[in-house]
């Protein structure tokens, strides 16, 4: 039934689909284990138009090898990556007043009541919440708070803090952060945020035969092109601040990091052990990712038509929370990363 709900969540719901299922798939209690990516190497540095060297297709020919990235359910569409390397974040406009509603993923319209939220109008989640860049509030009994001050047409981010005051796992929420959400163009509008309940985290603990490692985090979202269209045929990679890659622990291990992509069968969209790259919905989820006080670099890769190897498609850097969820839709590589941003290496 959750798969059906997932299928009905709109694109702008951020692919909490990924959180709602893949997150959950990793949610059963697990033992320690070690991080499989502790000694892996960093991604190469892109030089000019060269964005394909240094990363061989990760899928063996016996399993079909890598496919060209595509759009549309039948794979007939060609994604637009013309903006790759030149795209910029949307330019924020004047400060506007909006209303924020915190809904609970997969709970049929349930709202998250009396839950602490930090809203970052500049899309930069920091340890401290200082006005005017950040506003902290608690949602009311209807799950909403107003007024929230945001920058018209710009990206915002927010953090939902763990809330264990509810009487059931369905009304208790884990820590989560979400980035790159688009603010409405005019004041008086309402936006929705997402809270992830512990019931959701425990819903499908063994659907992938994986164990959730305490203290780790989950990354989830979509791979998208210049038009914001979901992209199939793509991969996701994550890197620590020191440049080492967080590698998949492999199919023989139920613990350690695991990257999964979604397969849609009928009306159900679920993470699959057999889906080797994103399908047309662009959904990914990475579980048991080591949480860090430093930014984690999230990269998307895929073979663009005419290329012989996967190339770097997009790059973002995010906060991670122990036992939490980080949600980020990754669009094409930008040209406006600020100095010191982990993705500025590619400029």
DRENSE-257140 format. One line per field, with one value per residue (C-alpha): residue number from 1; residue in one letter; chain; x, y, z. Coordinates in Angstrom, 3 decimals, m for minus. Layout:
<recs>
n NUM;...
res A;...
chain A;...
c1 X;...
c2 Y;...
c3 Z;...
</recs>
This chain:
<recs>
n 1;2;3;4;5;6;7;8;9;10;11;12;13;14;15;16;17;18;19;20;21;22;23;24;25;26;27;28;29;30;31;32;33;34;35;36;37;38;39;40;41;42;43;44;45;46;47;48;49;50;51;52;53;54;55;56;57;58;59;60;61;62;63;64;65;66;67;68;69;70;71;72;73;74;75;76;77;78;79;80;81;82;83;84;85;86;87;88;89;90;91;92;93;94;95;96;97;98;99;100;101;102;103;104;105;106;107;108;109;110;111;112;113;114;115;116;117;118;119;120;121;122;123;124;125;126;127;128;129;130;131;132;133;134;135;136;137;138;139;140;141;142;143;144;145;146;147;148;149;150;151;152;153;154;155;156;157;158;159;160;161;162;163;164;165;166;167;168;169;170;171;172;173;174;175;176;177;178;179;180;181;182;183;184;185;186;187;188;189;190;191;192;193;194;195;196;197;198;199;200;201;202;203;204;205;206;207;208;209;210;211;212;213;214;215;216;217;218;219;220;221;222;223;224;225;226;227;228;229;230;231;232;233;234;235;236;237;238;239;240;241;242;243;244;245;246;247;248;249;250;251;252;253;254;255;256;257;258;259;260;261;262;263;264;265;266;267;268;269;270;271;272;273;274;275;276;277;278;279;280;281;282;283;284;285;286;287;288;289;290;291;292;293;294;295;296;297;298;299;300;301;302;303;304;305;306;307;308;309;310;311;312;313;314;315;316;317;318;319;320;321;322;323;324;325;326;327;328;329;330;331;332;333;334;335;336;337;338;339;340;341;342;343;344;345;346;347
res X;X;X;X;X;X;X;X;X;X;X;X;X;X;X;X;X;X;X;X;X;X;X;X;X;X;X;X;X;X;X;X;X;X;X;X;X;X;X;X;X;X;X;X;X;X;X;X;X;X;X;X;X;X;X;X;X;X;X;X;X;X;X;X;X;X;X;X;X;X;X;X;X;X;X;X;X;X;X;X;X;X;X;X;X;X;X;X;X;X;X;X;X;X;X;X;X;X;X;X;X;X;X;X;X;X;X;X;X;X;X;X;X;X;X;X;X;X;X;X;X;X;X;X;X;X;X;X;X;X;X;X;X;X;X;X;X;X;X;X;X;X;X;X;X;X;X;X;X;X;X;X;X;X;X;X;X;X;X;X;X;X;X;X;X;X;X;X;X;X;X;X;X;X;X;X;X;X;X;X;X;X;X;X;X;X;X;X;X;X;X;X;X;X;X;X;X;X;X;X;X;X;X;X;X;X;X;X;X;X;X;X;X;X;X;X;X;X;X;X;X;X;X;X;X;X;X;X;X;X;X;X;X;X;X;X;X;X;X;X;X;X;X;X;X;X;X;X;X;X;X;X;X;X;X;X;X;X;X;X;X;X;X;X;X;X;X;X;X;X;X;X;X;X;X;X;X;X;X;X;X;X;X;X;X;X;X;X;X;X;X;X;X;X;X;X;X;X;X;X;X;X;X;X;X;X;X;X;X;X;X;X;X;X;X;X;X;X;X;X;X;X;X;X;X;X;X;X;X;X;X;X;X;X;X;X;X;X;X;X;X;X;X;X;X;X;X
chain A;A;A;A;A;A;A;A;A;A;A;A;A;A;A;A;A;A;A;A;A;A;A;A;A;A;A;A;A;A;A;A;A;A;A;A;A;A;A;A;A;A;A;A;A;A;A;A;A;A;A;A;A;A;A;A;A;A;A;A;A;A;A;A;A;A;A;A;A;A;A;A;A;A;A;A;A;A;A;A;A;A;A;A;A;A;A;A;A;A;A;A;A;A;A;A;A;A;A;A;A;A;A;A;A;A;A;A;A;A;A;A;A;A;A;A;A;A;A;A;A;A;A;A;A;A;A;A;A;A;A;A;A;A;A;A;A;A;A;A;A;A;A;A;A;A;A;A;A;A;A;A;A;A;A;A;A;A;A;A;A;A;A;A;A;A;A;A;A;A;A;A;A;A;A;A;A;A;A;A;A;A;A;A;A;A;A;A;A;A;A;A;A;A;A;A;A;A;A;A;A;A;A;A;A;A;A;A;A;A;A;A;A;A;A;A;A;A;A;A;A;A;A;A;A;A;A;A;A;A;A;A;A;A;A;A;A;A;A;A;A;A;A;A;A;A;A;A;A;A;A;A;A;A;A;A;A;A;A;A;A;A;A;A;A;A;A;A;A;A;A;A;A;A;A;A;A;A;A;A;A;A;A;A;A;A;A;A;A;A;A;A;A;A;A;A;A;A;A;A;A;A;A;A;A;A;A;A;A;A;A;A;A;A;A;A;A;A;A;A;A;A;A;A;A;A;A;A;A;A;A;A;A;A;A;A;A;A;A;A;A;A;A;A;A;A;A
c1 0.000;2.871;4.174;0.872;1.120;4.649;3.491;1.006;3.463;4.188;7.625;7.709;7.258;10.974;11.116;10.320;9.354;12.960;12.776;9.506;10.726;14.440;14.945;12.677;14.284;17.351;15.523;15.763;18.270;21.691;25.127;28.249;30.150;32.753;32.509;33.357;34.545;37.248;40.155;38.554;39.806;38.313;36.574;38.812;38.745;36.844;38.867;36.912;34.553;36.211;33.750;34.124;37.646;38.437;35.097;34.495;30.998;30.194;27.822;29.452;28.603;27.067;24.352;23.873;26.502;25.659;22.809;22.422;20.614;17.021;13.674;10.063;8.716;9.678;13.142;12.505;13.289;16.717;17.657;18.858;22.309;23.244;23.415;25.895;28.720;26.929;23.671;23.197;20.876;17.689;18.160;16.257;13.972;12.434;11.536;7.978;5.708;4.438;2.878;4.714;2.882;4.700;3.099;4.002;5.135;2.920;0.333;m2.690;m2.577;m1.410;0.437;3.366;2.112;4.253;7.441;10.523;11.636;14.454;13.791;16.843;15.787;19.262;19.344;22.350;21.714;23.974;24.478;23.056;19.825;20.372;17.900;17.269;18.839;17.190;13.884;13.066;9.513;7.260;4.340;0.856;m1.818;m2.709;0.921;1.383;3.284;2.967;4.459;7.677;9.943;11.451;13.149;10.793;11.823;14.978;15.974;15.324;16.216;14.827;15.551;12.965;14.116;13.433;10.123;9.381;6.467;3.822;2.123;2.910;5.687;3.394;3.404;7.106;9.567;13.229;15.738;15.764;16.989;15.876;17.655;17.046;13.313;11.876;10.193;6.917;7.140;4.654;3.749;0.625;1.440;1.722;4.480;4.690;7.594;8.045;8.491;9.535;7.904;9.550;6.654;7.731;11.337;10.278;7.699;9.741;12.864;13.808;12.453;15.999;17.536;19.568;20.123;20.132;23.310;22.738;24.394;24.406;22.290;20.157;20.470;17.513;16.133;16.016;18.435;17.212;18.274;18.358;14.562;14.018;12.959;13.691;16.518;16.862;20.128;22.039;24.129;24.750;28.059;28.850;32.192;33.497;35.044;38.526;37.633;37.342;34.392;31.751;31.574;28.735;29.393;28.294;25.514;27.164;26.825;23.604;25.379;27.560;26.663;24.239;22.979;19.618;17.444;13.732;11.771;8.149;5.798;2.218;1.298;4.065;7.455;9.931;13.696;15.101;18.199;17.935;17.642;21.222;20.581;17.752;14.560;12.529;11.462;15.085;14.748;17.701;18.357;21.629;21.513;24.028;26.011;28.450;27.149;29.620;29.913;31.329;29.509;29.059;29.471;26.711;27.415;25.281;26.844;25.517;26.283;25.061;24.200;27.407;29.660;31.453;31.653;29.622;30.226;29.671;26.123;25.585;27.064;25.739;26.991;24.754;24.606;24.044;22.479;23.112;20.011;18.493;17.540;18.984;16.899;18.431;17.362;20.543;20.326;23.217;26.608;26.431;28.890;28.084;29.354;30.833;34.500;35.151;32.079;33.036;31.695;33.731;36.543;34.819;34.776
c2 0.000;2.367;1.794;3.071;6.139;6.679;6.523;9.265;11.689;14.524;15.391;18.489;16.387;16.014;12.418;11.754;8.658;7.788;8.527;6.756;3.469;3.222;4.985;2.469;m0.440;0.287;0.925;m2.271;m2.398;m3.565;m4.282;m2.225;m3.106;m0.989;1.641;0.043;3.328;4.226;3.838;4.612;7.340;10.700;11.618;13.163;16.913;17.959;19.993;22.015;19.798;16.598;15.035;11.350;10.294;8.334;6.606;3.403;2.032;0.279;m2.219;m5.315;m6.139;m9.403;m7.300;m5.025;m2.408;1.282;2.786;6.327;8.649;9.228;10.685;9.481;6.126;4.339;5.906;7.683;11.171;12.780;14.716;18.298;18.779;21.807;23.927;21.614;23.733;27.032;26.670;28.817;28.642;30.705;34.363;35.229;38.237;40.353;39.021;37.712;36.277;32.727;29.916;26.657;23.360;20.243;17.056;13.467;11.336;8.373;9.119;10.166;13.893;13.701;16.805;17.027;18.948;20.873;20.009;22.213;23.500;25.754;27.490;28.707;31.307;31.282;27.469;27.145;24.910;25.964;24.918;28.166;29.843;33.581;36.028;37.007;33.986;31.524;31.439;28.897;27.989;25.215;24.037;24.412;21.796;22.089;21.472;25.020;28.140;31.656;34.016;32.553;35.040;33.748;35.136;35.135;32.716;31.541;28.217;27.520;24.674;23.518;21.191;19.158;18.203;14.853;14.880;11.953;13.534;11.720;8.694;6.346;5.795;7.333;10.634;10.693;12.061;11.647;14.406;15.448;18.189;19.162;21.429;23.293;23.870;26.709;29.594;30.891;34.025;35.989;36.389;34.907;31.463;28.226;25.632;22.102;20.479;16.798;15.019;11.359;9.306;6.453;4.287;4.955;4.201;0.808;m0.019;m2.164;m3.035;m6.100;m5.325;m5.218;m7.599;m4.749;m3.602;m0.031;0.901;3.226;6.621;6.579;8.697;8.278;10.315;10.461;12.446;12.590;13.041;15.823;17.684;21.400;21.514;19.790;16.617;13.325;11.362;7.611;5.729;7.721;6.775;8.509;8.715;10.281;11.603;12.620;16.017;14.490;13.396;9.671;7.990;6.226;2.957;0.462;m2.425;m4.936;m7.485;m9.942;m7.523;m6.491;m3.644;m0.785;1.802;0.770;2.743;1.767;2.932;2.582;0.193;0.833;m2.116;m1.123;1.614;0.744;2.426;0.686;0.521;m2.575;m4.722;m5.403;m1.802;m0.819;2.859;5.369;4.663;7.413;8.765;9.599;8.296;7.215;6.399;5.716;4.139;3.628;6.634;7.748;10.946;13.804;17.304;18.325;18.529;15.347;15.772;14.115;13.573;12.223;10.438;8.985;8.360;11.200;10.274;10.130;9.460;6.175;6.385;7.884;11.581;13.927;15.291;17.207;17.975;19.288;19.258;18.572;18.261;14.826;13.851;10.734;8.527;11.129;11.769;14.209;14.985;16.573;16.635;16.978;19.053;19.685;20.993;24.698;27.544;29.515;27.360;29.667;29.490;26.493;24.590;20.933;21.148;24.276;21.856;21.387;25.045
c3 0.000;0.740;m2.761;m4.116;m1.918;m3.123;m6.706;m6.019;m4.432;m6.898;m8.139;m6.004;m2.891;m3.238;m3.818;m0.239;m2.034;m1.631;2.053;2.514;1.168;0.828;4.081;5.605;3.953;6.030;9.248;11.207;14.027;12.981;14.266;13.928;10.798;9.057;6.363;3.063;1.598;4.094;1.699;m1.650;m3.952;m4.781;m8.027;m10.650;m11.234;m14.341;m16.810;m19.343;m21.293;m20.092;m17.691;m18.437;m17.523;m14.419;m13.816;m15.702;m16.131;m12.822;m14.452;m16.025;m19.613;m18.433;m16.772;m19.763;m19.062;m18.802;m20.773;m22.028;m19.651;m20.688;m19.716;m19.977;m18.866;m22.089;m22.111;m25.394;m24.113;m24.139;m20.995;m21.398;m19.904;m22.028;m18.869;m17.168;m15.797;m16.461;m14.536;m11.448;m8.463;m8.866;m8.018;m4.824;m4.888;m2.177;1.256;1.356;4.023;3.514;5.529;6.272;6.811;8.024;6.720;7.607;4.727;3.880;6.570;4.480;5.120;8.740;9.911;12.323;15.360;17.824;16.001;16.012;12.615;11.448;8.127;6.184;3.626;2.037;1.561;3.885;6.898;9.765;13.384;14.670;13.639;13.229;11.705;8.984;7.257;9.655;11.471;14.167;15.104;16.363;14.282;15.743;16.273;12.583;11.583;10.305;11.236;9.869;9.017;7.644;5.870;2.630;m0.481;m3.472;m6.219;m4.443;m2.944;0.713;3.068;6.387;9.275;11.173;14.661;16.288;18.122;20.437;22.319;20.278;21.768;18.891;16.385;13.758;15.658;16.504;13.969;13.190;12.389;8.748;6.442;2.946;0.445;m2.827;m2.438;m4.526;m2.725;m4.236;m6.364;m4.262;m0.609;0.915;m0.458;1.484;1.241;2.600;4.368;5.146;8.468;8.561;11.307;13.153;11.988;8.418;9.291;10.654;7.998;5.627;7.602;5.634;2.150;0.782;3.286;4.776;8.340;9.535;11.390;14.347;13.977;10.187;7.872;4.761;1.554;m0.811;m3.713;m7.493;m10.403;m12.703;m15.857;m16.738;m17.053;m13.710;m15.530;m13.782;m15.378;m15.864;m16.331;m13.691;m10.660;m7.326;m5.490;m2.107;m0.807;2.589;3.228;2.831;m0.711;m0.027;m1.654;0.425;m1.476;m1.520;0.869;m1.770;m2.047;0.349;3.270;4.989;6.781;5.592;2.913;0.177;m2.827;m4.249;m7.127;m7.637;m9.842;m10.712;m11.189;m11.883;m9.434;m6.990;m6.897;m4.621;m4.093;m5.706;m5.389;m9.122;m10.377;m11.222;m12.052;m11.766;m13.647;m15.333;m11.927;m11.117;m7.553;m5.463;m1.809;m0.020;3.404;6.212;5.029;7.780;9.386;9.602;11.031;7.648;4.327;2.318;m1.441;m3.479;m7.170;m10.007;m12.965;m16.187;m19.821;m22.003;m25.604;m27.638;m24.649;m24.182;m20.385;m17.551;m16.999;m14.101;m14.290;m11.062;m7.669;m4.348;m0.744;2.235;6.002;7.474;10.783;12.835;12.633;10.313;6.707;4.160;1.082;m2.023;m5.666;m7.731;m10.902;m13.356;m12.282;m11.407;m11.982;m8.838;m5.976;m3.376;m2.416;m0.198;m1.388;m2.033;m5.604;m6.430;m7.317;m10.656;m11.659
</recs>
